[in-house]
Amino acid sequence: MTDHTTPEPERIDALMTIEEVAELLRMPLATVRYWRVLGTGPRGFILGRRLRYFRQDVLDWLEEQRESTGRGVA
């Protein structure tokens, strides 16, 4: 028998659609979709038949992008 546990409420609240990710990043939706095709964007997953992102994964990816530029802006 499988043990089904209830996910933490704050983790469920952190689920985002691709449209919400694009809005958060202030990028065109088409760009976020293209990043997904290339495998270079934030990590998403399929839940049922829908694409979803955890907000923290998007924020972590954004931080990686900032660090990978190797330069700061004054």
Number of C-alpha atoms within 10 A of each C-alpha: 3 4 5 6 6 7 8 8 8 8 11 12 10 13 17 19 15 19 16 15 22 17 13 13 14 9 12 12 16 12 12 20 15 12 13 15 10 9 11 11 17 21 14 19 11 9 9 7 7 9 13 20 20 19 21 14 15 19 15 13 16 15 11 12 12 12 11 9 8 7 8 7 3 3
